[in-house]
């Protein structure tokens, strides 16, 4: 990695020459970054890269910002921050272009292994075994995302973690994760994206929590083509958020305005303000105004289409690098000749880095292409027309100066289709299989943890339930479990609406805040989006958050970061970062339109990369929590709302037993039909099965336990081989989770070959239930529905 000198003031800067050299190095980095933007755009326009989005115009502001980014600090930014990353010594030109070319070799693109477009950075948080690295002594970058303002919720959590560390009673166990909570989260965002609700919810929560969050808003006057007077009240984000400003007797945020071209002024403001943030944990907003954008928004269009000539002329005059150069000359820190020499060297450095990145990206592809050409030419055929076609395929692939892997696969596939009976076909088929396996590893791996910290590798420990084990209400089981958990594991934190003082609406945490501390079990505002953000930040910093979303319906407010951030982090960093959050929520069998949603189909399709656990009771839920806390995979646990007051036997090993994920449990054996369900709906099924038993219909009832993963050992098909009939029961809408289960069993497990009658799904209606018990009865599956469908199927 190309390391640059630390840009904070150091001892060697006490001399004039040391100070001057540091400033000139800053200027060199600014020119390097600008040249990267210019050449990067050309690489897209020539077709070498698919898309480009660059940070030109923000160079000087990011140089000033990077001076105060210290080991232990975190950045939650967006795709304009290349100068900051270069100045922090966390990337070099060659790595930047490797990502632009989508190089899948993690040694070349260490941020995403070609899985993200350019300028989406990340640093490694965990080792190859899933253990957290020494984050307190390194500069940390949480993996960037493209959705606008999506970095804001996560930034809240990264900053809040510092507050948790500072107030921790077990601070001695966190030495490698924090130095007394002194770490700042640096968050960057474009001015137009401050119109998103993510920004406002995060800023409000930060002002309430009083956490070391530093938000830098790059204001270039536009959101693509839309000027900021159409984006922001008063045309200024710093004016619009004045109501959040901290006063002497209030909480809130501090607000500063700086000019993007004023190098010295920004250094002065950032130094004082950020030191204050570090010490006091009061968040700050830096409104960086008069930012220019020399190349426009991205490579997908030209800013000349929507900017006036006057604006374009102003941007040229007030370009930050131009102004820094003028300042260096005016102050006598450098000469025009010296700066010209620096510029020439920087440009040559960028060209060399770009060329090296392209050569490294192309080398393995060209080697594979050469192997493919030889194999295609070696296919023996008797038909001259086929022979000529094969030779043309080989020649075309050989003459392709810049081949892609897909070009190789297409050529090889066409060759195999042309000569399927060639005596030399096996060699090329094996080549195809080997390369296809390699491609899957390069592009399809690491959605979940695959090493020792995989939740699927957690060893099952059976619950120890004595014959005379005490009975307790479901919520009491959880309360006892959480009490033991917080006493034993200092890494676990719980928070959410009503979780702290009253112990959650269903009393799972009742009395535990007083016992274990307000810092570890706490209340939040009604803001699901940033509750998820808090969880993301804590988990990235090595803690184990249990974030409560009060009801399943409300998960929709927090679904965007769960889908775009949590679910993709392990994949988009190729396993270098993990987000082991647990989202605890509850649902099923509620009454009324706004408390009855069971959108499981939507959830499981939106959060691939998380696990979705649907325990039928609270003992089972506790076992799932134990499994998840031993692993690094994120999960949603949906507890049954109508199970909190049902009696259960309490295991003696409440903190040790585990429930394996993806392994269904047979609740009742039978011979006539297999009924598959989960969660609260199983109680409806059990009622129906008792009645069916009296009709001499024997039902096998299977609890899938988790929807993600689903029946990984194909246990359901073994039941179907015995019963030859199957019914999937679910309270999601038609085509939701029941259809998902149907597809997994029928298509993936190929269960159709064991059917005597057509399989069925029994779901809720397409609408939310009307209010009241009768509304629920006629809208969601009930016992009578199950009885009627099963009787019908048995008669067929």
C-alpha positions in Angstrom: 0.0 0.0 0.0 1.3 3.5 -0.8 1.9 5.0 2.6 2.0 8.8 2.8 3.4 10.8 5.7 0.9 11.4 8.5 -0.6 14.8 7.8 -1.1 15.7 11.5 1.4 18.2 12.8 4.5 16.3 13.9 7.8 17.3 15.5 9.5 17.7 12.2 7.0 20.4 11.3 8.3 22.6 14.1 11.0 23.7 11.6 10.1 25.8 8.6 11.5 23.2 6.2 9.5 20.4 7.9 6.3 22.5 7.7 7.0 23.4 4.0 7.7 19.8 3.0 4.5 18.6 4.6 2.5 21.2 2.8 4.2 20.4 -0.5 3.4 16.7 0.0 -0.2 17.7 0.5 -0.1 19.6 -2.8 1.4 16.5 -4.5 -1.4 14.3 -3.2 -4.0 16.8 -4.4 -2.5 16.7 -7.9 -2.2 13.0 -7.9 -5.9 12.7 -6.9 -7.0 15.1 -9.6 -5.0 13.2 -12.3 -6.6 10.0 -11.1 -10.0 11.5 -11.7 -9.0 12.8 -15.2 -7.4 9.5 -16.3 -10.2 7.4 -14.6 -12.8 9.2 -16.7 -10.8 8.5 -19.9 -10.6 4.8 -19.0 -14.4 4.7 -18.8 -14.9 6.5 -22.0 -12.5 4.2 -23.8 -14.4 1.2 -22.5 -11.8 -0.3 -20.2 -14.0 0.5 -17.2 -17.8 0.3 -16.9 -18.5 3.4 -14.9 -16.6 6.1 -13.0 -17.5 8.5 -10.2 -14.7 10.7 -8.9 -13.7 13.2 -6.1 -12.3 16.0 -8.2 -13.0 19.4 -6.6 -12.8 18.1 -3.1 -9.1 17.5 -2.9 -8.0 20.3 -0.6 -10.8 19.9 1.9 -10.1 16.3 2.2 -6.3 16.9 2.7 -7.2 19.2 5.6 -9.7 16.6 7.0 -7.2 13.8 6.8 -4.6 15.6 9.0 -6.8 14.8 12.0 -7.8 11.2 11.2 -6.0 9.2 13.8 -5.4 5.5 14.5 -8.5 4.1 16.1 -10.8 6.5 14.2 -13.4 5.3 11.7 -14.7 6.7 8.4 -18.2 6.1 7.1 -18.1 7.9 3.8 -19.1 7.9 0.2 -17.6 7.6 -3.2 -16.0 11.1 -3.5 -13.4 10.6 -0.8 -10.4 9.3 -2.8 -8.1 12.2 -1.7 -8.9 11.6 1.9 -8.0 7.9 1.5 -4.8 8.7 -0.4 -3.8 11.3 2.2 -4.5 8.8 5.0 -2.1 6.3 3.4 -4.9 3.7 3.0 -4.8 3.4 -0.8 -2.6 4.1 -3.7 -3.1 4.8 -7.4 -2.6 1.3 -8.6 -5.2 -0.1 -6.2 -7.6 2.7 -7.2 -7.4 1.7 -10.8 -7.6 -2.0 -10.0 -11.0 -1.3 -8.5 -12.0 0.8 -11.5 -11.2 -2.2 -13.7 -13.1 -4.6 -11.3 -10.1 -6.7 -10.7 -11.3 -9.7 -8.6 -7.9 -10.4 -7.1 -8.1 -9.1 -3.5 -4.3 -8.4 -3.6 -4.9 -5.9 -6.3 -8.2 -4.4 -5.1 -7.9 -4.8 -1.3 -11.2 -3.0 -0.7 -13.7 -5.2 -2.5 -11.9 -7.7 -4.8 -13.6 -6.1 -7.8 -17.1 -6.3 -6.3 -17.7 -2.6 -5.9 -17.3 0.2 -8.4 -14.4 2.7 -8.0 -13.8 4.8 -4.9 -15.7 2.4 -2.6 -13.1 1.8 0.1 -12.7 -0.5 3.1 -10.0 -1.7 5.5 -9.8 -5.1 7.0 -11.5 -5.5 10.4 -11.2 -9.3 11.0 -8.5 -11.8 10.3 -9.0 -15.0 8.2 -10.5 -16.8 11.2 -13.0 -14.0 11.9 -11.2 -12.6 14.9 -11.3 -8.8 15.3 -8.0 -7.0 14.5 -6.4 -4.3 16.6 -8.8 -1.6 15.5 -7.8 0.8 18.2 -4.3 1.2 16.7 -5.1 1.5 13.0 -7.1 3.8 10.7 -10.4 2.1 9.9 -12.7 2.5 6.9 -16.2 0.9 7.0 -17.0 -0.5 3.5 -18.6 2.2 1.3 -22.0 2.0 -0.3 -23.5 3.9 -3.2 -27.2 4.4 -2.0 -27.4 8.1 -1.1 -27.1 8.8 2.6 -26.8 5.1 3.4 -23.5 5.8 5.3 -25.3 8.0 7.9 -27.1 5.3 10.1 -23.9 3.3 10.3 -21.9 6.4 11.1 -24.1 6.9 14.1 -23.3 3.5 15.4 -19.6 3.8 14.8 -19.5 7.0 16.9 -21.9 5.6 19.6 -19.5 2.7 20.1 -16.9 5.2 21.4 -19.4 6.4 24.0 -20.1 2.8 25.0 -16.4 2.1 25.3 -15.8 5.2 27.4 -18.5 4.3 29.9 -17.8 0.5 29.9 -17.3 -1.1 33.2 -15.3 -3.8 31.5 -12.9 -1.4 29.6 -9.9 -3.7 30.2 -11.3 -6.3 27.8 -11.6 -3.8 25.0 -8.0 -2.6 24.8 -7.6 -3.7 21.1 -10.9 -2.1 20.2 -10.8 1.3 21.8 -8.6 3.7 23.8 -11.2 5.0 26.3 -13.6 5.9 23.6 -11.4 8.6 22.1 -12.2 7.6 18.6 -14.1 9.9 16.2 -16.3 8.6 13.3 -15.6 10.8 10.3 -18.7 10.8 8.0 -18.8 12.4 4.6 -21.9 13.1 2.5 -22.8 15.2 -0.6 -25.0 18.2 0.0 -27.9 17.0 -2.1 -28.0 13.7 -0.1 -28.7 15.6 3.1 -32.3 15.8 1.7 -32.6 12.1 2.6 -34.4 11.1 5.8 -31.3 9.1 6.8 -29.4 12.3 7.3 -32.0 14.0 9.5 -32.7 11.0 11.6 -29.0 10.4 12.2 -28.3 14.1 13.0 -31.1 14.2 15.5 -30.1 10.9 17.2 -26.4 12.1 17.4 -27.6 15.3 19.0 -29.5 13.3 21.6 -26.9 10.7 22.2 -23.9 13.1 22.3 -21.4 11.1 20.5 -18.1 11.8 18.6 -19.5 12.0 15.1 -18.0 14.5 12.7 -20.1 15.0 9.5 -18.5 16.7 6.5 -21.0 17.9 3.9 -19.4 18.6 0.5 -21.5 21.4 -1.0 -21.0 21.8 -4.8 -24.3 23.5 -5.3 -26.0 20.7 -7.2 -27.6 17.2 -6.8 -26.6 15.9 -10.3 -28.5 18.6 -12.3 -30.8 20.0 -9.5 -29.5 23.1 -7.8 -29.5 23.2 -4.0 -32.3 25.8 -3.7 -34.6 23.0 -4.9 -33.0 20.6 -2.5 -32.6 22.4 0.9 -34.6 24.9 2.9 -32.9 28.3 2.7 -30.5 26.7 0.2 -28.1 25.9 3.0 -27.9 22.8 5.1 -26.0 24.6 7.9 -28.9 27.1 8.1 -31.5 24.4 7.8 -30.2 22.5 10.8 -29.8 25.5 13.1 -32.5 24.2 15.4 -30.2 21.2 16.3 -27.3 23.5 17.3 -26.0 22.9 20.8 -26.3 25.7 23.3 -24.6 25.9 26.8 -27.5 24.2 28.6 -28.7 21.8 25.9 -27.6 18.8 23.9 -27.3 19.1 20.1 -24.6 19.5 17.5 -22.0 22.1 16.7 -22.0 23.7 13.3 -19.1 25.2 11.3 -18.9 26.7 7.8 -15.7 26.5 5.8 -14.6 27.1 2.2 -13.4 24.2 0.1 -10.5 26.2 -1.4 -9.2 27.6 1.9 -6.5 25.2 2.9 -5.2 27.1 5.9 -8.6 28.1 7.1 -9.9 24.6 7.1 -6.9 23.2 8.8 -7.3 25.7 11.6 -11.1 25.0 12.1 -10.8 21.2 11.8 -7.9 21.0 14.3 -9.7 22.8 17.0 -13.2 21.4 16.4 -12.2 17.8 16.1 -10.1 17.9 19.2 -13.1 19.2 21.0 -15.2 16.3 19.5 -12.7 13.8 20.7 -12.7 15.2 24.2 -16.4 16.0 24.8 -18.2 13.6 22.4 -20.3 16.5 21.1 -21.1 15.8 17.4 -20.2 18.4 14.8 -21.3 19.3 11.3 -18.8 20.9 8.9 -20.6 22.6 6.0 -17.9 22.7 3.3 -19.1 25.3 0.8 -17.9 26.5 -2.6 -16.9 23.0 -3.7 -16.3 22.7 -7.5 -16.9 19.6 -9.6 -14.6 20.0 -12.7 -15.9 16.9 -14.5 -19.5 16.9 -13.4 -21.3 14.2 -11.5 -20.0 11.1 -13.2 -19.0 9.6 -16.5 -22.7 9.1 -17.4 -23.2 12.8 -18.4 -21.8 16.3 -18.9 -22.4 19.1 -16.4 -22.3 21.6 -19.2 -25.9 20.6 -19.9 -27.2 22.1 -16.7 -24.6 24.6 -15.5 -24.6 28.2 -16.8 -21.5 29.6 -18.4 -21.1 31.9 -15.5 -21.1 29.0 -13.1 -18.6 27.0 -15.2 -16.3 30.1 -15.3 -16.6 30.5 -11.5 -15.7 26.9 -11.0 -12.5 27.2 -13.0 -11.5 30.3 -11.1 -12.2 28.9 -7.7 -10.8 25.4 -8.3 -9.3 24.3 -5.0 -6.0 23.1 -6.4 -5.6 26.3 -8.4 -6.2 28.3 -5.2 -3.8 26.2 -3.1 -1.1 26.7 -5.8 -1.7 30.5 -5.6 -1.5 30.4 -1.8 1.7 28.5 -1.9 3.3 31.0 -4.2 1.9 34.1 -2.4 3.2 32.9 1.0 6.6 32.0 -0.3 6.2 28.4 0.6 7.0 27.4 -3.0 7.7 28.7 -6.5 5.7 28.2 -9.7 8.7 26.2 -11.1 8.8 23.9 -8.1 5.1 23.3 -8.2 5.2 22.6 -12.0 7.8 20.0 -11.3 5.7 18.4 -8.6 2.7 18.3 -11.0 4.7 16.6 -13.7 6.0 14.0 -11.3 2.5 13.4 -9.9 1.0 12.9 -13.4 3.7 10.4 -14.4 3.1 8.6 -11.1 -0.6 8.2 -11.9 0.1 7.0 -15.4 2.5 4.3 -14.1 0.0 3.2 -11.5 -2.8 3.0 -14.0 -0.8 0.9 -16.4 0.4 -1.5 -13.7 -3.1 -2.0 -12.5 -4.3 -2.8 -16.0 -1.4 -5.2 -16.7 -2.1 -7.1 -13.4 -5.8 -7.3 -14.2 -5.3 -8.5 -17.7 -2.4 -11.0 -17.0 -4.5 -13.9 -15.6 -7.3 -13.4 -18.2 -4.8 -13.5 -21.1 -3.2 -16.6 -19.7 -6.6 -18.3 -19.5 -7.5 -17.1 -23.0 -4.3 -18.5 -24.4 -5.2 -21.9 -22.8 -8.7 -21.7 -24.3 -7.3 -20.9 -27.7 -5.1 -24.0 -27.7 -7.9 -26.2 -26.5 -10.3 -24.9 -29.1 -7.8 -25.4 -31.9 -7.1 -28.9 -30.6 -10.7 -30.1 -31.0 -10.7 -32.9 -33.6 -13.7 -32.8 -36.1 -14.3 -34.4 -39.4 -16.6 -31.7 -40.8 -14.7 -28.9 -42.6 -17.3 -26.3 -41.9 -17.1 -27.0 -38.1 -13.4 -27.0 -38.3 -13.3 -23.6 -39.9 -15.8 -22.3 -37.4 -13.6 -23.5 -34.5 -10.5 -22.0 -36.0 -12.3 -18.7 -36.3 -13.4 -18.9 -32.7 -9.8 -19.4 -31.7 -8.5 -16.7 -33.9 -11.0 -14.2 -32.7 -10.3 -14.9 -29.0 -6.5 -14.7 -29.7 -6.8 -11.4 -31.5 -8.9 -9.9 -28.7 -6.3 -7.5 -27.1 -8.4 -6.9 -24.0 -10.5 -10.0 -23.3 -12.9 -10.5 -20.5 -13.6 -13.8 -18.8 -17.0 -13.9 -20.3 -15.4 -13.7 -23.8 -13.5 -16.9 -22.9 -16.5 -18.7 -21.6 -18.6 -17.8 -24.7 -15.9 -19.0 -27.0 -15.4 -22.3 -25.1 -19.1 -22.9 -24.9 -19.6 -22.3 -28.6 -16.7 -24.7 -29.3 -18.2 -27.5 -27.1 -21.6 -27.0 -28.8 -20.0 -27.2 -32.2 -18.0 -30.4 -31.5 -19.8 -32.3 -28.7 -18.5 -35.7 -30.0 -14.9 -34.7 -30.6 -12.5 -37.3 -29.2 -10.7 -34.4 -27.4 -13.9 -32.9 -25.9 -13.2 -34.1 -22.3 -10.1 -31.9 -22.0 -12.0 -28.7 -22.9 -15.0 -29.7 -20.8 -12.7 -30.1 -17.8 -11.2 -26.8 -18.5 -14.6 -25.2 -18.6 -15.6 -26.8 -15.3 -12.4 -25.7 -13.6 -12.7 -22.1 -14.8 -16.3 -21.9 -14.0 -15.5 -23.0 -10.4 -12.8 -20.4 -10.2 -15.3 -17.8 -11.5 -17.8 -18.7 -8.8 -15.1 -18.3 -6.2 -14.1 -14.9 -7.5 -17.6 -13.5 -7.9 -20.1 -15.6 -5.8 -18.2 -16.3 -2.5 -18.5 -14.9 1.0 -22.1 -13.9 1.1 -22.0 -15.5 4.6 -19.0 -16.4 6.8 -17.4 -19.5 5.4 -14.6 -20.0 8.0 -14.6 -20.9 11.7 -17.1 -18.0 12.5 -19.8 -19.3 10.3 -23.1 -19.7 12.1 -23.6 -23.0 10.3 -20.4 -24.4 12.0 -21.6 -23.8 15.5 -21.8 -27.2 17.2 -25.2 -28.2 18.4 -25.6 -28.4 22.2 -28.9 -30.0 23.3 -30.9 -28.3 26.0 -30.8 -30.0 29.4 -34.4 -30.2 30.5 -35.0 -32.3 33.6 -38.3 -34.1 34.0 -39.2 -31.8 36.9 -37.7 -28.7 35.3 -39.4 -25.5 36.4 -42.1 -24.0 34.2 -42.1 -20.4 33.3 -43.8 -17.9 31.0 -42.0 -17.4 27.7 -41.0 -13.8 28.6 -39.6 -15.1 31.9 -37.4 -17.6 30.1 -36.0 -14.8 28.0 -35.6 -12.5 31.0 -33.6 -15.2 32.8 -31.6 -15.9 29.7 -30.7 -12.2 29.1 -29.8 -11.8 32.7 -27.3 -14.6 32.5 -26.0 -13.4 29.1 -25.2 -9.9 30.3 -23.5 -11.1 33.4 -21.3 -13.4 31.4 -20.6 -11.5 28.1 -19.4 -7.9 28.4 -19.5 -7.5 24.6 -23.3 -7.7 24.4 -25.4 -4.5 24.3 -29.1 -4.3 23.9 -31.2 -1.2 22.9 -34.4 -0.2 21.2 -37.7 1.4 21.8 -38.8 0.8 25.5 -36.0 -1.7 26.0 -34.3 0.1 28.9 -36.5 1.5 31.7 -39.5 -0.8 31.3 -37.5 -3.8 30.0 -39.2 -4.0 26.6 -43.0 -4.1 25.9 -43.0 -7.8 26.6 -40.7 -7.7 29.6 -37.8 -9.7 28.2 -35.4 -7.2 29.8 -37.5 -6.3 32.8 -35.3 -5.1 35.7 -32.1 -5.7 33.7 -31.1 -2.1 33.1 -30.8 -1.5 36.8 -28.8 -4.6 37.2 -26.5 -4.3 34.3 -26.3 -0.6 33.6 -27.9 2.0 31.4 -24.9 1.9 29.1 -25.5 -1.7 28.1 -29.4 -1.9 28.1 -30.8 1.4 26.8 -33.8 3.1 25.4 -33.9 4.8 22.0 -36.2 7.1 20.2 -38.8 5.9 17.7 -36.3 5.7 14.8 -35.9 2.2 13.5 -33.5 3.2 10.7 -30.9 4.5 13.1 -31.5 1.7 15.6 -30.2 -0.5 12.9 -27.4 2.0 12.3 -26.4 1.8 15.9 -26.2 -2.0 15.7 -24.2 -1.9 12.5 -21.6 0.5 14.1 -21.2 -1.5 17.3 -20.8 -4.7 15.5 -18.2 -3.4 13.1 -16.2 -2.2 16.2 -16.2 -5.7 17.7 -19.2 -5.5 20.1 -22.3 -7.8 19.9 -25.5 -5.7 19.7 -29.0 -7.0 20.1 -31.1 -4.3 18.5 -34.8 -4.4 19.1 -37.4 -3.4 16.5 -40.5 -3.4 18.6 -42.8 -5.1 16.1 -42.2 -6.9 12.8 -44.2 -4.3 10.9 -41.7 -1.6 11.9 -38.8 -3.5 10.4 -39.7 -1.8 7.1 -38.3 1.5 8.5 -35.0 -0.2 9.0 -35.0 -2.4 6.0 -32.8 -0.3 3.7 -29.6 -0.6 5.8 -30.3 -4.2 6.6 -30.7 -4.9 2.9 -28.0 -2.6 1.4 -25.5 -2.6 4.2 -25.7 -5.5 6.6 -26.6 -8.1 4.1 -23.8 -7.2 1.6 -20.9 -6.2 3.9 -19.3 -9.6 4.1 -19.7 -10.2 0.4 -18.6 -6.7 -0.8 -15.4 -6.9 1.3 -14.8 -10.5 0.4 -14.9 -11.5 4.0 -12.7 -8.7 5.4 -15.5 -7.1 7.4 -18.4 -8.8 9.3 -21.5 -7.3 10.8 -22.7 -9.8 13.5 -25.8 -7.9 14.5 -28.9 -9.5 16.0 -32.2 -7.8 15.1 -34.7 -8.9 17.8 -38.3 -8.4 16.8 -41.7 -10.0 17.3 -44.8 -10.6 15.3 -47.5 -12.9 14.0 -51.1 -13.1 15.0 -51.5 -9.5 15.9 -54.8 -7.7 15.2 -55.3 -4.6 13.1 -53.9 -3.5 9.8 -50.8 -1.8 11.2 -49.8 -4.5 13.7 -50.6 -7.6 11.7 -48.0 -7.6 8.9 -46.0 -10.8 8.4 -44.0 -9.8 5.4 -41.6 -12.7 5.6 -41.3 -13.2 1.8 -40.3 -9.6 1.4 -37.8 -9.8 4.3 -36.1 -13.1 3.2 -35.6 -11.8 -0.3 -34.3 -8.4 0.8 -31.7 -9.7 3.3 -29.9 -12.4 1.6 -26.6 -12.3 3.5 -28.4 -12.4 6.9 -30.1 -15.3 8.6 -33.8 -15.2 9.4 -34.8 -17.2 12.5 -38.5 -17.9 13.3 -38.6 -19.7 16.7 -41.9 -21.1 17.8 -41.2 -20.5 21.5 -38.8 -18.6 23.7 -36.6 -21.5 24.8 -35.9 -22.1 21.1 -35.3 -18.4 20.6 -32.6 -18.4 23.4 -30.9 -21.3 21.7 -30.8 -19.4 18.5 -29.3 -16.3 20.3 -26.6 -18.6 21.7 -25.8 -19.9 18.2 -25.6 -16.5 16.7 -23.4 -15.0 19.4 -20.8 -17.8 18.8 -20.6 -16.7 15.1 -20.1 -13.6 13.0 -23.1 -13.8 10.8 -25.9 -11.2 11.1 -29.5 -12.3 11.8 -33.1 -11.3 12.4 -34.9 -13.3 15.2 -38.7 -13.0 15.0 -40.2 -14.0 18.3 -43.8 -15.0 18.6 -45.9 -12.3 20.2 -48.5 -14.8 21.4 -45.8 -17.0 23.0 -44.7 -14.7 25.8 -47.2 -16.0 28.3 -47.2 -19.6 27.3 -45.6 -21.9 29.8 -42.3 -23.6 29.0 -39.7 -25.7 30.8 -36.5 -23.9 31.5 -33.3 -25.7 30.4 -30.6 -26.0 33.0 -28.0 -25.0 30.5 -29.8 -21.9 29.3 -26.6 -20.1 28.3 -24.9 -23.0 26.7 -27.4 -24.9 24.5 -27.6 -24.0 20.8 -30.1 -24.5 18.0 -28.5 -25.3 14.7 -29.6 -23.0 11.9 -31.2 -24.5 8.8 -32.2 -27.8 10.4 -36.0 -28.4 10.6 -37.5 -30.1 13.6 -40.2 -32.8 13.4 -42.7 -31.9 16.0 -45.1 -34.8 15.3 -44.6 -37.9 13.2 -47.3 -39.0 10.7 -47.9 -41.0 7.6 -50.6 -39.3 5.5 -49.4 -35.8 4.9 -46.4 -33.5 5.7 -47.4 -30.0 7.0 -44.5 -27.5 7.0 -44.7 -24.2 8.9 -43.0 -22.1 11.5 -43.5 -19.6 14.4 -47.0 -18.8 15.7 -48.7 -20.6 12.8 -47.6 -23.9 14.2 -50.0 -23.5 17.1 -52.8 -23.2 14.5 -51.5 -26.3 12.8 -51.2 -28.3 16.0 -54.8 -27.5 16.9 -55.9 -28.7 13.4 -53.8 -31.8 13.6 -55.4 -32.9 16.9 -58.8 -32.7 15.1 -57.5 -34.5 12.0 -56.2 -37.3 14.2 -59.7 -38.0 15.3 -60.6 -38.4 11.6 -57.8 -41.0 11.3 -55.6 -38.7 9.3 -52.0 -38.9 10.4 -50.1 -35.7 10.0 -46.3 -35.1 10.2 -45.7 -31.6 11.4 -42.3 -29.9 10.6 -41.1 -26.7 12.1 -38.5 -25.2 9.7 -37.0 -23.1 12.5 -35.1 -20.8 10.1 -36.1 -19.4 6.7 -32.6 -18.4 6.0 -31.0 -20.9 5.8 -33.7 -23.3 4.9 -33.5 -27.1 5.4 -29.9 -27.4 4.4 -29.9 -31.2 4.8 -33.2 -31.7 2.9 -35.0 -33.2 5.9 -38.4 -32.2 4.5 -38.1 -34.5 1.4 -37.4 -37.4 3.7 -40.7 -36.8 5.3 -42.4 -36.5 1.9 -41.0 -39.8 0.8 -43.1 -41.3 3.6 -46.3 -39.3 3.3 -46.4 -38.4 -0.5 -48.4 -35.3 0.4 -47.3 -31.8 1.5 -48.9 -28.6 2.7 -47.0 -25.4 3.4 -48.8 -23.1 5.9 -47.9 -19.5 6.5 -49.5 -16.2 7.4 -47.6 -14.2 4.9 -49.4 -13.0 1.7 -49.9 -15.4 -1.2 -46.6 -15.8 -3.0 -44.7 -14.9 0.1 -42.8 -17.2 2.5 -45.0 -20.2 1.7 -44.1 -19.9 -2.0 -40.5 -19.6 -1.0 -40.7 -22.8 1.1 -42.6 -24.5 -1.8 -39.9 -23.5 -4.3 -37.0 -24.7 -2.0 -38.6 -28.1 -1.5 -40.1 -28.7 -5.0 -37.4 -27.2 -7.1 -34.2 -27.4 -5.1 -35.0 -30.7 -3.4 -36.8 -32.1 -6.4 -39.6 -33.3 -4.2 -42.2 -33.5 -7.0 -41.2 -37.0 -7.8 -42.5 -38.2 -4.5 -46.0 -36.6 -4.8 -49.2 -38.5 -5.1 -51.3 -35.3 -5.1 -50.5 -31.7 -6.1 -48.7 -29.8 -3.3 -50.5 -26.9 -1.6 -49.8 -23.6 0.1 -52.1 -22.1 2.7 -51.5 -18.4 3.3 -53.1 -15.2 4.5 -55.2 -13.1 2.2 -53.5 -10.5 0.0 -54.7 -7.7 2.3 -53.9 -6.9 5.9 -56.4 -8.2 8.4 -59.3 -6.0 9.5 -59.3 -5.0 13.2 -60.5 -7.4 15.8 -60.5 -11.2 16.2 -62.9 -11.9 13.4 -60.8 -9.8 11.0 -57.8 -11.9 11.9 -59.8 -15.1 11.6 -61.0 -14.4 8.0 -57.7 -12.9 6.9 -55.1 -15.4 8.1 -55.0 -19.2 8.1 -57.1 -20.7 10.9 -57.4 -24.3 12.2 -60.6 -24.9 10.1 -58.7 -23.9 7.0 -56.0 -26.4 7.7 -58.5 -29.1 8.4 -60.4 -28.5 5.2 -57.3 -28.4 3.0 -55.8 -31.6 4.5 -59.1 -33.5 4.2 -59.4 -32.4 0.6 -55.8 -33.5 -0.2 -56.3 -36.9 1.5 -59.4 -37.6 -0.5 -57.6 -37.0 -3.8 
